[in-house]
């Protein structure tokens, strides 16, 4: 009933924002190799992706930044679906 009382523009904005939130894709990534004896930038990338230990799985939204980070350390991680 509250939505019926709001004007048309606000209703369309609410509809647009909920559709956009539902379309965000996520990706599961698993660390399979250690970052020991790796360059500092690769260690920082592993930490920025949220890994804490080997065989740790994290779920991230698919963005160009995350895909670039995955590409940088692709020899240390795998994508799990």
PyMOL Python script that loads the backbone (N, CA, C, O; Angstrom):
from pymol import cmd

cmd.read_pdbstr("""\
ATOM      1  N   UNK A   1       0.822  -1.182   0.000  1.00  0.00           N
ATOM      2  CA  UNK A   1       0.000   0.000   0.000  1.00  0.00           C
ATOM      3  C   UNK A   1       0.870   1.252   0.000  1.00  0.00           C
ATOM      4  O   UNK A   1       0.487   2.273  -0.571  1.00  0.00           O
ATOM      5  N   UNK A   2       2.035   1.180   0.634  1.00  0.00           N
ATOM      6  CA  UNK A   2       2.929   2.327   0.674  1.00  0.00           C
ATOM      7  C   UNK A   2       3.428   2.676  -0.726  1.00  0.00           C
ATOM      8  O   UNK A   2       3.577   3.852  -1.058  1.00  0.00           O
ATOM      9  N   UNK A   3       3.684   1.663  -1.540  1.00  0.00           N
ATOM     10  CA  UNK A   3       4.161   1.920  -2.900  1.00  0.00           C
ATOM     11  C   UNK A   3       3.093   2.602  -3.749  1.00  0.00           C
ATOM     12  O   UNK A   3       3.425   3.375  -4.648  1.00  0.00           O
ATOM     13  N   UNK A   4       1.834   2.333  -3.484  1.00  0.00           N
ATOM     14  CA  UNK A   4       0.769   2.961  -4.247  1.00  0.00           C
ATOM     15  C   UNK A   4       0.668   4.454  -3.950  1.00  0.00           C
ATOM     16  O   UNK A   4       0.239   5.226  -4.807  1.00  0.00           O
ATOM     17  N   UNK A   5       1.055   4.865  -2.758  1.00  0.00           N
ATOM     18  CA  UNK A   5       0.966   6.268  -2.384  1.00  0.00           C
ATOM     19  C   UNK A   5       2.124   7.099  -2.941  1.00  0.00           C
ATOM     20  O   UNK A   5       2.007   8.320  -3.046  1.00  0.00           O
ATOM     21  N   UNK A   6       3.240   6.456  -3.300  1.00  0.00           N
ATOM     22  CA  UNK A   6       4.379   7.190  -3.830  1.00  0.00           C
ATOM     23  C   UNK A   6       4.116   7.574  -5.287  1.00  0.00           C
ATOM     24  O   UNK A   6       3.322   6.938  -5.980  1.00  0.00           O
ATOM     25  N   UNK A   7       4.801   8.624  -5.731  1.00  0.00           N
ATOM     26  CA  UNK A   7       4.587   9.032  -7.117  1.00  0.00           C
ATOM     27  C   UNK A   7       5.257   8.052  -8.080  1.00  0.00           C
ATOM     28  O   UNK A   7       6.018   7.182  -7.657  1.00  0.00           O
ATOM     29  N   UNK A   8       4.978   8.193  -9.347  1.00  0.00           N
ATOM     30  CA  UNK A   8       5.420   7.246 -10.371  1.00  0.00           C
ATOM     31  C   UNK A   8       6.939   7.224 -10.517  1.00  0.00           C
ATOM     32  O   UNK A   8       7.517   6.158 -10.726  1.00  0.00           O
ATOM     33  N   UNK A   9       7.598   8.385 -10.411  1.00  0.00           N
ATOM     34  CA  UNK A   9       9.050   8.445 -10.586  1.00  0.00           C
ATOM     35  C   UNK A   9       9.783   7.689  -9.491  1.00  0.00           C
ATOM     36  O   UNK A   9      10.754   6.982  -9.760  1.00  0.00           O
ATOM     37  N   UNK A  10       9.324   7.836  -8.273  1.00  0.00           N
ATOM     38  CA  UNK A  10       9.953   7.133  -7.156  1.00  0.00           C
ATOM     39  C   UNK A  10       9.745   5.637  -7.315  1.00  0.00           C
ATOM     40  O   UNK A  10      10.664   4.859  -7.060  1.00  0.00           O
ATOM     41  N   UNK A  11       8.567   5.223  -7.726  1.00  0.00           N
ATOM     42  CA  UNK A  11       8.296   3.805  -7.926  1.00  0.00           C
ATOM     43  C   UNK A  11       9.213   3.224  -9.001  1.00  0.00           C
ATOM     44  O   UNK A  11       9.741   2.125  -8.830  1.00  0.00           O
ATOM     45  N   UNK A  12       9.408   3.941 -10.095  1.00  0.00           N
ATOM     46  CA  UNK A  12      10.288   3.453 -11.152  1.00  0.00           C
ATOM     47  C   UNK A  12      11.727   3.368 -10.667  1.00  0.00           C
ATOM     48  O   UNK A  12      12.442   2.439 -11.043  1.00  0.00           O
ATOM     49  N   UNK A  13      12.176   4.321  -9.834  1.00  0.00           N
ATOM     50  CA  UNK A  13      13.526   4.275  -9.306  1.00  0.00           C
ATOM     51  C   UNK A  13      13.713   3.058  -8.412  1.00  0.00           C
ATOM     52  O   UNK A  13      14.744   2.388  -8.476  1.00  0.00           O
ATOM     53  N   UNK A  14      12.709   2.768  -7.574  1.00  0.00           N
ATOM     54  CA  UNK A  14      12.793   1.597  -6.696  1.00  0.00           C
ATOM     55  C   UNK A  14      12.845   0.324  -7.536  1.00  0.00           C
ATOM     56  O   UNK A  14      13.604  -0.594  -7.226  1.00  0.00           O
ATOM     57  N   UNK A  15      12.052   0.267  -8.582  1.00  0.00           N
ATOM     58  CA  UNK A  15      12.032  -0.902  -9.461  1.00  0.00           C
ATOM     59  C   UNK A  15      13.379  -1.071 -10.154  1.00  0.00           C
ATOM     60  O   UNK A  15      13.887  -2.189 -10.246  1.00  0.00           O
ATOM     61  N   UNK A  16      13.966   0.018 -10.642  1.00  0.00           N
ATOM     62  CA  UNK A  16      15.262  -0.038 -11.322  1.00  0.00           C
ATOM     63  C   UNK A  16      16.362  -0.484 -10.369  1.00  0.00           C
ATOM     64  O   UNK A  16      17.194  -1.317 -10.728  1.00  0.00           O
ATOM     65  N   UNK A  17      16.373   0.061  -9.161  1.00  0.00           N
ATOM     66  CA  UNK A  17      17.444  -0.268  -8.215  1.00  0.00           C
ATOM     67  C   UNK A  17      17.370  -1.721  -7.768  1.00  0.00           C
ATOM     68  O   UNK A  17      18.413  -2.345  -7.572  1.00  0.00           O
ATOM     69  N   UNK A  18      16.184  -2.279  -7.601  1.00  0.00           N
ATOM     70  CA  UNK A  18      16.084  -3.671  -7.193  1.00  0.00           C
ATOM     71  C   UNK A  18      16.473  -4.605  -8.322  1.00  0.00           C
ATOM     72  O   UNK A  18      17.055  -5.660  -8.069  1.00  0.00           O
ATOM     73  N   UNK A  19      16.169  -4.248  -9.555  1.00  0.00           N
ATOM     74  CA  UNK A  19      16.557  -5.080 -10.689  1.00  0.00           C
ATOM     75  C   UNK A  19      18.070  -5.090 -10.820  1.00  0.00           C
ATOM     76  O   UNK A  19      18.657  -6.139 -11.087  1.00  0.00           O
ATOM     77  N   UNK A  20      18.705  -3.956 -10.639  1.00  0.00           N
ATOM     78  CA  UNK A  20      20.147  -3.871 -10.768  1.00  0.00           C
ATOM     79  C   UNK A  20      20.837  -4.686  -9.680  1.00  0.00           C
ATOM     80  O   UNK A  20      21.856  -5.322  -9.948  1.00  0.00           O
ATOM     81  N   UNK A  21      20.313  -4.680  -8.475  1.00  0.00           N
ATOM     82  CA  UNK A  21      20.915  -5.446  -7.386  1.00  0.00           C
ATOM     83  C   UNK A  21      20.817  -6.939  -7.665  1.00  0.00           C
ATOM     84  O   UNK A  21      21.755  -7.680  -7.374  1.00  0.00           O
ATOM     85  N   UNK A  22      19.712  -7.387  -8.217  1.00  0.00           N
ATOM     86  CA  UNK A  22      19.529  -8.807  -8.481  1.00  0.00           C
ATOM     87  C   UNK A  22      20.411  -9.322  -9.607  1.00  0.00           C
ATOM     88  O   UNK A  22      20.651 -10.527  -9.685  1.00  0.00           O
ATOM     89  N   UNK A  23      20.898  -8.456 -10.475  1.00  0.00           N
ATOM     90  CA  UNK A  23      21.695  -8.901 -11.616  1.00  0.00           C
ATOM     91  C   UNK A  23      23.186  -9.051 -11.318  1.00  0.00           C
ATOM     92  O   UNK A  23      23.931  -9.538 -12.168  1.00  0.00           O
ATOM     93  N   UNK A  24      23.632  -8.649 -10.147  1.00  0.00           N
ATOM     94  CA  UNK A  24      25.052  -8.760  -9.830  1.00  0.00           C
ATOM     95  C   UNK A  24      25.427 -10.224  -9.727  1.00  0.00           C
ATOM     96  O   UNK A  24      24.828 -10.990  -8.971  1.00  0.00           O
ATOM     97  N   UNK A  25      26.434 -10.594 -10.506  1.00  0.00           N
ATOM     98  CA  UNK A  25      26.890 -11.971 -10.498  1.00  0.00           C
ATOM     99  C   UNK A  25      28.009 -12.130  -9.489  1.00  0.00           C
ATOM    100  O   UNK A  25      28.740 -11.183  -9.199  1.00  0.00           O
ATOM    101  N   UNK A  26      28.134 -13.325  -8.962  1.00  0.00           N
ATOM    102  CA  UNK A  26      29.224 -13.621  -8.049  1.00  0.00           C
ATOM    103  C   UNK A  26      30.040 -14.778  -8.597  1.00  0.00           C
ATOM    104  O   UNK A  26      29.570 -15.564  -9.419  1.00  0.00           O
ATOM    105  N   UNK A  27      31.255 -14.860  -8.126  1.00  0.00           N
ATOM    106  CA  UNK A  27      32.165 -15.903  -8.558  1.00  0.00           C
ATOM    107  C   UNK A  27      32.846 -16.465  -7.319  1.00  0.00           C
ATOM    108  O   UNK A  27      33.216 -15.711  -6.419  1.00  0.00           O
ATOM    109  N   UNK A  28      33.015 -17.782  -7.265  1.00  0.00           N
ATOM    110  CA  UNK A  28      33.700 -18.423  -6.153  1.00  0.00           C
ATOM    111  C   UNK A  28      35.116 -18.758  -6.588  1.00  0.00           C
ATOM    112  O   UNK A  28      35.338 -19.338  -7.651  1.00  0.00           O
ATOM    113  N   UNK A  29      36.071 -18.379  -5.743  1.00  0.00           N
ATOM    114  CA  UNK A  29      37.486 -18.570  -6.053  1.00  0.00           C
ATOM    115  C   UNK A  29      38.125 -19.344  -4.908  1.00  0.00           C
ATOM    116  O   UNK A  29      37.820 -19.104  -3.739  1.00  0.00           O
ATOM    117  N   UNK A  30      39.013 -20.275  -5.250  1.00  0.00           N
ATOM    118  CA  UNK A  30      39.689 -21.093  -4.240  1.00  0.00           C
ATOM    119  C   UNK A  30      41.189 -20.958  -4.407  1.00  0.00           C
ATOM    120  O   UNK A  30      41.706 -21.059  -5.520  1.00  0.00           O
ATOM    121  N   UNK A  31      41.895 -20.728  -3.299  1.00  0.00           N
ATOM    122  CA  UNK A  31      43.355 -20.648  -3.340  1.00  0.00           C
ATOM    123  C   UNK A  31      43.909 -22.055  -3.257  1.00  0.00           C
ATOM    124  O   UNK A  31      43.603 -22.790  -2.318  1.00  0.00           O
ATOM    125  N   UNK A  32      44.732 -22.441  -4.245  1.00  0.00           N
ATOM    126  CA  UNK A  32      45.260 -23.796  -4.277  1.00  0.00           C
ATOM    127  C   UNK A  32      46.771 -23.843  -4.080  1.00  0.00           C
ATOM    128  O   UNK A  32      47.323 -24.908  -3.804  1.00  0.00           O
ATOM    129  N   UNK A  33      47.448 -22.700  -4.218  1.00  0.00           N
ATOM    130  CA  UNK A  33      48.894 -22.659  -4.020  1.00  0.00           C
ATOM    131  C   UNK A  33      49.250 -21.540  -3.057  1.00  0.00           C
ATOM    132  O   UNK A  33      48.524 -20.554  -2.929  1.00  0.00           O
ATOM    133  N   UNK A  34      50.360 -21.708  -2.393  1.00  0.00           N
ATOM    134  CA  UNK A  34      50.795 -20.738  -1.406  1.00  0.00           C
ATOM    135  C   UNK A  34      51.393 -19.501  -2.071  1.00  0.00           C
ATOM    136  O   UNK A  34      51.886 -19.558  -3.198  1.00  0.00           O
ATOM    137  N   UNK A  35      51.337 -18.393  -1.353  1.00  0.00           N
ATOM    138  CA  UNK A  35      51.930 -17.143  -1.828  1.00  0.00           C
ATOM    139  C   UNK A  35      53.350 -16.949  -1.291  1.00  0.00           C
ATOM    140  O   UNK A  35      53.959 -15.900  -1.503  1.00  0.00           O
ATOM    141  N   UNK A  36      53.870 -17.955  -0.599  1.00  0.00           N
ATOM    142  CA  UNK A  36      55.247 -17.878  -0.099  1.00  0.00           C
ATOM    143  C   UNK A  36      56.202 -17.899  -1.297  1.00  0.00           C
ATOM    144  O   UNK A  36      55.985 -18.626  -2.266  1.00  0.00           O
ATOM    145  N   UNK A  37      57.247 -17.100  -1.215  1.00  0.00           N
ATOM    146  CA  UNK A  37      58.265 -16.944  -2.266  1.00  0.00           C
ATOM    147  C   UNK A  37      57.665 -16.392  -3.562  1.00  0.00           C
ATOM    148  O   UNK A  37      58.147 -16.704  -4.650  1.00  0.00           O
ATOM    149  N   UNK A  38      56.640 -15.593  -3.450  1.00  0.00           N
ATOM    150  CA  UNK A  38      56.036 -14.899  -4.591  1.00  0.00           C
ATOM    151  C   UNK A  38      56.346 -13.414  -4.457  1.00  0.00           C
ATOM    152  O   UNK A  38      56.624 -12.944  -3.354  1.00  0.00           O
ATOM    153  N   UNK A  39      56.305 -12.677  -5.543  1.00  0.00           N
ATOM    154  CA  UNK A  39      56.526 -11.226  -5.447  1.00  0.00           C
ATOM    155  C   UNK A  39      55.494 -10.550  -4.539  1.00  0.00           C
ATOM    156  O   UNK A  39      54.389 -11.054  -4.337  1.00  0.00           O
ATOM    157  N   UNK A  40      55.887  -9.405  -4.007  1.00  0.00           N
ATOM    158  CA  UNK A  40      55.042  -8.704  -3.039  1.00  0.00           C
ATOM    159  C   UNK A  40      53.700  -8.295  -3.640  1.00  0.00           C
ATOM    160  O   UNK A  40      52.690  -8.284  -2.937  1.00  0.00           O
ATOM    161  N   UNK A  41      53.675  -7.959  -4.933  1.00  0.00           N
ATOM    162  CA  UNK A  41      52.399  -7.557  -5.531  1.00  0.00           C
ATOM    163  C   UNK A  41      51.432  -8.731  -5.620  1.00  0.00           C
ATOM    164  O   UNK A  41      50.223  -8.539  -5.492  1.00  0.00           O
ATOM    165  N   UNK A  42      51.936  -9.941  -5.837  1.00  0.00           N
ATOM    166  CA  UNK A  42      51.058 -11.110  -5.869  1.00  0.00           C
ATOM    167  C   UNK A  42      50.550 -11.447  -4.466  1.00  0.00           C
ATOM    168  O   UNK A  42      49.398 -11.849  -4.308  1.00  0.00           O
ATOM    169  N   UNK A  43      51.391 -11.290  -3.455  1.00  0.00           N
ATOM    170  CA  UNK A  43      50.952 -11.505  -2.078  1.00  0.00           C
ATOM    171  C   UNK A  43      49.858 -10.508  -1.707  1.00  0.00           C
ATOM    172  O   UNK A  43      48.872 -10.864  -1.062  1.00  0.00           O
ATOM    173  N   UNK A  44      50.042  -9.269  -2.117  1.00  0.00           N
ATOM    174  CA  UNK A  44      49.045  -8.238  -1.819  1.00  0.00           C
ATOM    175  C   UNK A  44      47.727  -8.524  -2.545  1.00  0.00           C
ATOM    176  O   UNK A  44      46.652  -8.263  -2.005  1.00  0.00           O
ATOM    177  N   UNK A  45      47.808  -9.054  -3.754  1.00  0.00           N
ATOM    178  CA  UNK A  45      46.597  -9.383  -4.510  1.00  0.00           C
ATOM    179  C   UNK A  45      45.832 -10.517  -3.841  1.00  0.00           C
ATOM    180  O   UNK A  45      44.606 -10.463  -3.739  1.00  0.00           O
ATOM    181  N   UNK A  46      46.546 -11.543  -3.385  1.00  0.00           N
ATOM    182  CA  UNK A  46      45.906 -12.650  -2.675  1.00  0.00           C
ATOM    183  C   UNK A  46      45.211 -12.131  -1.407  1.00  0.00           C
ATOM    184  O   UNK A  46      44.088 -12.529  -1.097  1.00  0.00           O
ATOM    185  N   UNK A  47      45.885 -11.253  -0.694  1.00  0.00           N
ATOM    186  CA  UNK A  47      45.294 -10.682   0.520  1.00  0.00           C
ATOM    187  C   UNK A  47      44.078  -9.815   0.188  1.00  0.00           C
ATOM    188  O   UNK A  47      43.077  -9.841   0.904  1.00  0.00           O
ATOM    189  N   UNK A  48      44.170  -9.047  -0.900  1.00  0.00           N
ATOM    190  CA  UNK A  48      43.057  -8.178  -1.297  1.00  0.00           C
ATOM    191  C   UNK A  48      41.845  -8.983  -1.752  1.00  0.00           C
ATOM    192  O   UNK A  48      40.713  -8.524  -1.600  1.00  0.00           O
ATOM    193  N   UNK A  49      42.057 -10.153  -2.298  1.00  0.00           N
ATOM    194  CA  UNK A  49      40.940 -11.010  -2.694  1.00  0.00           C
ATOM    195  C   UNK A  49      40.254 -11.641  -1.481  1.00  0.00           C
ATOM    196  O   UNK A  49      39.146 -12.164  -1.601  1.00  0.00           O
ATOM    197  N   UNK A  50      40.900 -11.597  -0.321  1.00  0.00           N
ATOM    198  CA  UNK A  50      40.263 -12.079   0.894  1.00  0.00           C
ATOM    199  C   UNK A  50      40.679 -13.465   1.329  1.00  0.00           C
ATOM    200  O   UNK A  50      40.050 -14.046   2.213  1.00  0.00           O
ATOM    201  N   UNK A  51      41.720 -14.006   0.731  1.00  0.00           N
ATOM    202  CA  UNK A  51      42.177 -15.341   1.124  1.00  0.00           C
ATOM    203  C   UNK A  51      42.939 -15.276   2.439  1.00  0.00           C
ATOM    204  O   UNK A  51      43.697 -14.338   2.685  1.00  0.00           O
ATOM    205  N   UNK A  52      42.729 -16.289   3.286  1.00  0.00           N
ATOM    206  CA  UNK A  52      43.405 -16.351   4.584  1.00  0.00           C
ATOM    207  C   UNK A  52      44.290 -17.581   4.703  1.00  0.00           C
ATOM    208  O   UNK A  52      45.227 -17.586   5.501  1.00  0.00           O
ATOM    209  N   UNK A  53      44.015 -18.622   3.930  1.00  0.00           N
ATOM    210  CA  UNK A  53      44.789 -19.860   4.027  1.00  0.00           C
ATOM    211  C   UNK A  53      44.580 -20.663   2.744  1.00  0.00           C
ATOM    212  O   UNK A  53      43.745 -20.308   1.911  1.00  0.00           O
ATOM    213  N   UNK A  54      45.337 -21.737   2.591  1.00  0.00           N
ATOM    214  CA  UNK A  54      45.158 -22.610   1.442  1.00  0.00           C
ATOM    215  C   UNK A  54      43.790 -23.288   1.500  1.00  0.00           C
ATOM    216  O   UNK A  54      43.255 -23.544   2.579  1.00  0.00           O
ATOM    217  N   UNK A  55      43.248 -23.567   0.352  1.00  0.00           N
ATOM    218  CA  UNK A  55      41.935 -24.194   0.181  1.00  0.00           C
ATOM    219  C   UNK A  55      40.798 -23.343   0.735  1.00  0.00           C
ATOM    220  O   UNK A  55      39.707 -23.852   0.993  1.00  0.00           O
ATOM    221  N   UNK A  56      41.047 -22.069   0.914  1.00  0.00           N
ATOM    222  CA  UNK A  56      40.015 -21.143   1.366  1.00  0.00           C
ATOM    223  C   UNK A  56      39.213 -20.690   0.144  1.00  0.00           C
ATOM    224  O   UNK A  56      39.795 -20.350  -0.886  1.00  0.00           O
ATOM    225  N   UNK A  57      37.898 -20.682   0.250  1.00  0.00           N
ATOM    226  CA  UNK A  57      37.025 -20.274  -0.840  1.00  0.00           C
ATOM    227  C   UNK A  57      36.382 -18.944  -0.477  1.00  0.00           C
ATOM    228  O   UNK A  57      35.814 -18.794   0.604  1.00  0.00           O
ATOM    229  N   UNK A  58      36.474 -17.990  -1.378  1.00  0.00           N
ATOM    230  CA  UNK A  58      35.824 -16.694  -1.185  1.00  0.00           C
ATOM    231  C   UNK A  58      34.862 -16.463  -2.343  1.00  0.00           C
ATOM    232  O   UNK A  58      35.054 -16.981  -3.443  1.00  0.00           O
ATOM    233  N   UNK A  59      33.835 -15.685  -2.078  1.00  0.00           N
ATOM    234  CA  UNK A  59      32.850 -15.351  -3.099  1.00  0.00           C
ATOM    235  C   UNK A  59      32.906 -13.849  -3.338  1.00  0.00           C
ATOM    236  O   UNK A  59      32.736 -13.056  -2.412  1.00  0.00           O
ATOM    237  N   UNK A  60      33.146 -13.465  -4.587  1.00  0.00           N
ATOM    238  CA  UNK A  60      33.294 -12.057  -4.949  1.00  0.00           C
ATOM    239  C   UNK A  60      32.336 -11.718  -6.077  1.00  0.00           C
ATOM    240  O   UNK A  60      31.954 -12.579  -6.869  1.00  0.00           O
ATOM    241  N   UNK A  61      31.953 -10.439  -6.136  1.00  0.00           N
ATOM    242  CA  UNK A  61      31.150  -9.957  -7.252  1.00  0.00           C
ATOM    243  C   UNK A  61      32.034  -9.849  -8.487  1.00  0.00           C
ATOM    244  O   UNK A  61      33.225  -9.555  -8.382  1.00  0.00           O
ATOM    245  N   UNK A  62      31.455 -10.085  -9.643  1.00  0.00           N
ATOM    246  CA  UNK A  62      32.204 -10.024 -10.891  1.00  0.00           C
ATOM    247  C   UNK A  62      32.285  -8.565 -11.342  1.00  0.00           C
ATOM    248  O   UNK A  62      31.299  -7.973 -11.782  1.00  0.00           O
ATOM    249  N   UNK A  63      33.484  -8.009 -11.220  1.00  0.00           N
ATOM    250  CA  UNK A  63      33.764  -6.657 -11.681  1.00  0.00           C
ATOM    251  C   UNK A  63      35.062  -6.698 -12.477  1.00  0.00           C
ATOM    252  O   UNK A  63      35.829  -7.651 -12.343  1.00  0.00           O
ATOM    253  N   UNK A  64      35.324  -5.697 -13.294  1.00  0.00           N
ATOM    254  CA  UNK A  64      36.599  -5.691 -14.032  1.00  0.00           C
ATOM    255  C   UNK A  64      37.814  -5.706 -13.108  1.00  0.00           C
ATOM    256  O   UNK A  64      38.847  -6.282 -13.450  1.00  0.00           O
ATOM    257  N   UNK A  65      37.695  -5.073 -11.939  1.00  0.00           N
ATOM    258  CA  UNK A  65      38.810  -5.049 -10.997  1.00  0.00           C
ATOM    259  C   UNK A  65      39.096  -6.443 -10.444  1.00  0.00           C
ATOM    260  O   UNK A  65      40.253  -6.857 -10.368  1.00  0.00           O
ATOM    261  N   UNK A  66      38.065  -7.154 -10.065  1.00  0.00           N
ATOM    262  CA  UNK A  66      38.233  -8.507  -9.524  1.00  0.00           C
ATOM    263  C   UNK A  66      38.765  -9.438 -10.602  1.00  0.00           C
ATOM    264  O   UNK A  66      39.631 -10.267 -10.321  1.00  0.00           O
ATOM    265  N   UNK A  67      38.268  -9.320 -11.828  1.00  0.00           N
ATOM    266  CA  UNK A  67      38.757 -10.176 -12.918  1.00  0.00           C
ATOM    267  C   UNK A  67      40.226  -9.905 -13.202  1.00  0.00           C
ATOM    268  O   UNK A  67      40.970 -10.834 -13.517  1.00  0.00           O
ATOM    269  N   UNK A  68      40.659  -8.656 -13.100  1.00  0.00           N
ATOM    270  CA  UNK A  68      42.069  -8.325 -13.278  1.00  0.00           C
ATOM    271  C   UNK A  68      42.935  -8.922 -12.181  1.00  0.00           C
ATOM    272  O   UNK A  68      44.041  -9.395 -12.441  1.00  0.00           O
ATOM    273  N   UNK A  69      42.428  -8.899 -10.954  1.00  0.00           N
ATOM    274  CA  UNK A  69      43.166  -9.502  -9.838  1.00  0.00           C
ATOM    275  C   UNK A  69      43.266 -11.010 -10.007  1.00  0.00           C
ATOM    276  O   UNK A  69      44.309 -11.602  -9.730  1.00  0.00           O
ATOM    277  N   UNK A  70      42.195 -11.624 -10.456  1.00  0.00           N
ATOM    278  CA  UNK A  70      42.206 -13.072 -10.697  1.00  0.00           C
ATOM    279  C   UNK A  70      43.215 -13.411 -11.782  1.00  0.00           C
ATOM    280  O   UNK A  70      43.940 -14.399 -11.668  1.00  0.00           O
ATOM    281  N   UNK A  71      43.269 -12.602 -12.832  1.00  0.00           N
ATOM    282  CA  UNK A  71      44.213 -12.847 -13.914  1.00  0.00           C
ATOM    283  C   UNK A  71      45.661 -12.719 -13.435  1.00  0.00           C
ATOM    284  O   UNK A  71      46.544 -13.424 -13.924  1.00  0.00           O
ATOM    285  N   UNK A  72      45.899 -11.836 -12.497  1.00  0.00           N
ATOM    286  CA  UNK A  72      47.259 -11.596 -12.007  1.00  0.00           C
ATOM    287  C   UNK A  72      47.792 -12.788 -11.212  1.00  0.00           C
ATOM    288  O   UNK A  72      48.988 -13.075 -11.261  1.00  0.00           O
ATOM    289  N   UNK A  73      46.926 -13.477 -10.489  1.00  0.00           N
ATOM    290  CA  UNK A  73      47.366 -14.614  -9.664  1.00  0.00           C
ATOM    291  C   UNK A  73      46.693 -15.910 -10.106  1.00  0.00           C
ATOM    292  O   UNK A  73      46.406 -16.776  -9.280  1.00  0.00           O
ATOM    293  N   UNK A  74      46.446 -16.042 -11.385  1.00  0.00           N
ATOM    294  CA  UNK A  74      45.720 -17.213 -11.892  1.00  0.00           C
ATOM    295  C   UNK A  74      46.461 -18.530 -11.660  1.00  0.00           C
ATOM    296  O   UNK A  74      45.846 -19.596 -11.677  1.00  0.00           O
ATOM    297  N   UNK A  75      47.775 -18.462 -11.445  1.00  0.00           N
ATOM    298  CA  UNK A  75      48.546 -19.683 -11.188  1.00  0.00           C
ATOM    299  C   UNK A  75      48.443 -20.123  -9.717  1.00  0.00           C
ATOM    300  O   UNK A  75      48.900 -21.212  -9.370  1.00  0.00           O
ATOM    301  N   UNK A  76      47.856 -19.297  -8.864  1.00  0.00           N
ATOM    302  CA  UNK A  76      47.719 -19.624  -7.444  1.00  0.00           C
ATOM    303  C   UNK A  76      46.290 -19.979  -7.049  1.00  0.00           C
ATOM    304  O   UNK A  76      46.067 -20.486  -5.951  1.00  0.00           O
ATOM    305  N   UNK A  77      45.332 -19.725  -7.913  1.00  0.00           N
ATOM    306  CA  UNK A  77      43.915 -19.911  -7.572  1.00  0.00           C
ATOM    307  C   UNK A  77      43.192 -20.665  -8.678  1.00  0.00           C
ATOM    308  O   UNK A  77      43.703 -20.809  -9.788  1.00  0.00           O
ATOM    309  N   UNK A  78      41.988 -21.146  -8.356  1.00  0.00           N
ATOM    310  CA  UNK A  78      41.091 -21.709  -9.364  1.00  0.00           C
ATOM    311  C   UNK A  78      39.703 -21.121  -9.131  1.00  0.00           C
ATOM    312  O   UNK A  78      39.375 -20.682  -8.028  1.00  0.00           O
ATOM    313  N   UNK A  79      38.905 -21.121 -10.179  1.00  0.00           N
ATOM    314  CA  UNK A  79      37.526 -20.652 -10.087  1.00  0.00           C
ATOM    315  C   UNK A  79      36.639 -21.869  -9.869  1.00  0.00           C
ATOM    316  O   UNK A  79      36.685 -22.831 -10.636  1.00  0.00           O
ATOM    317  N   UNK A  80      35.825 -21.813  -8.805  1.00  0.00           N
ATOM    318  CA  UNK A  80      34.943 -22.925  -8.446  1.00  0.00           C
ATOM    319  C   UNK A  80      33.523 -22.518  -8.786  1.00  0.00           C
ATOM    320  O   UNK A  80      33.098 -21.416  -8.441  1.00  0.00           O
ATOM    321  N   UNK A  81      32.785 -23.384  -9.455  1.00  0.00           N
ATOM    322  CA  UNK A  81      31.380 -23.097  -9.750  1.00  0.00           C
ATOM    323  C   UNK A  81      30.472 -24.147  -9.182  1.00  0.00           C
ATOM    324  O   UNK A  81      29.254 -24.060  -9.338  1.00  0.00           O
TER     325      UNK A  81
END
""", "prot")
cmd.dss("prot")
cmd.show_as("cartoon", "prot")
cmd.util.cbc("prot")
cmd.orient("prot")
